[in-house]
Amino acid sequence: MESKHFLFVSADAALITDLAWQVHREGHDVKYYIEAESDREIGDGFVPKTDDWRAEVDWADVVVFDDIWVGSDVGTGELAQELRERGTAVVGGTPNTDRLEEDRGYAMEILEDHGVDTIDHHVFEDFDAGIRHVRENPAPYVVKPLGEVQNVKRLLYVGNEDDGSDVVDVLGAYKKAWGHRMKGFQLQRKVEGVEIAICGFFNGERFVDQVNFNFEHKKLFPGNIGPSTGEMGTSMFWGGRNELFEETFGKLEGWLGEEGYVGSIDINCIVNENGIYPLEFTPRFGYPTIALQEESIESSTGEFFYDLAHGNDPELAVHGGYQVGVRVVLPPFPFDDEKTYDENSRNGAVVFQTESRAGIHLEDTKNVDGQWRVAGESGMPVVVTGKGETMRAAREQAYDRIDDIAMPNMYYRDDIGERWIDGDGDRLLAWGYLGPGGE
């Protein structure tokens, strides 16, 4: 494929740096725009930048939006829709697909309208009404904030008590501490099983045949304890349109086609022997999921997204085994503490003990005269990936690569992928949902 022009747009925080770098390394012309002033140094020295993305639209063969947020508001779907109406090829959503993430109640309505089973759930705008509901219907619940505050990942709470008493206590605390910012919340009945996300790539009309199945590790510490971070690591593999796909995205393919959605879309589910129960949508790239997907794509990444944005049927060759990605972080992640960041992390060197950069993916990083340095303010410099014929082999490669990185104060989870080895894989196979086998 001849060189194409790709415009990457981070209308809020910088998230898509690694994909822009990958496409740039494949020989395409890239320009990258970052709205958040605190993040504008991210990617410096790796990818060419622009200060005005709108001025570059006519230059671009493809415009890629990395998230649904424009500052503190949802809005890239509207921008993408406007560009498509002008004839621009875009990887991005629509106002309605943005709403799948921002409005959990709406997301459940869309699922139910298309015949997808959902877990018992209720949306509340009043804390006292939510507390009353739990007391009248005692059970374990998951508390999911709505609106802009849902980005504060540590506010998601998974209840443990059968009578819901811990959820009542948490809602009471949230009312005092977050009542002025939390416009509402969803209470979702807790279901036991294996948590798995189904991720597909949509070209405006249909899904690409290769389907990605991934397992998120959201808590900060090994053993899935500590505050929620958004994501500390991911394990995954690729498959076809199996039952997991057909019972979820298979039923939504027509609706997404009517919307004209283009890009990656993910639905996180709880699966058990009784059924498949969607939890939430990610109608955009996932992070660090996209870095791990890049690692496992064996065909041209740039050509794939060019074809996807132009409504073609793109070829996608992927690694046939398993993949593991680990987010390597620095203080004060996942919290905001400028003093701690300044003292421990800002502008820190990312030191490699070998010449190889295989499996090393950018997050909040810049390149200064050949030296990788920490950038931005979040303390998430790199994602390290590995792959293998078994999940165990993929884990070993990823953690061997981490051993070759030296950064003072760095930390990461050392158990990414263990859940599959310890039984999640066997359970999914026993329930008849998917393959492949192996450890």
Buried (B, 14 or more C-beta within 10 A) or exposed (E): EEEBBBBBBBBBBBBBBBBBBBBBEBEBBBBBBBBBEEBBBBBBBBBEBBEEBEEBBEEBBBBBBBBBBBEEEBBBBBBBBEBBEEEBBBBBBBBBBBBBBBBBBBBBEBBEEBEBBBBEBBBBEEBEEBBEBBEEEBBBBBBBBBBBBBEBBBBBBBBEBEEBBBBBBBBBEBBEEBEEEBEBBBBBBBBEBBBBBBBBBBBBBBBBEBBBBBBBBBBBBBEBEBBBBBBBBBBBBBBEBBBBBEBBBBBBBEBBBEBBBBBBBBBBBBBBEEBBBBBBBBBBBBBBBBBBBBBBBEEBBBBBBBBBBBBEEBEBEBBEBBBBBBBBBBBBBBEEEEEBBEEBBBEBBBEBEEEEEEBBBBBBBBBEEEEBBBBBBBBBBBBBBBBBBBBBBBBBBBBEBBEBBEBEEBBBBEBBBBBBBEEBBBBBEEBEBBEBEBB
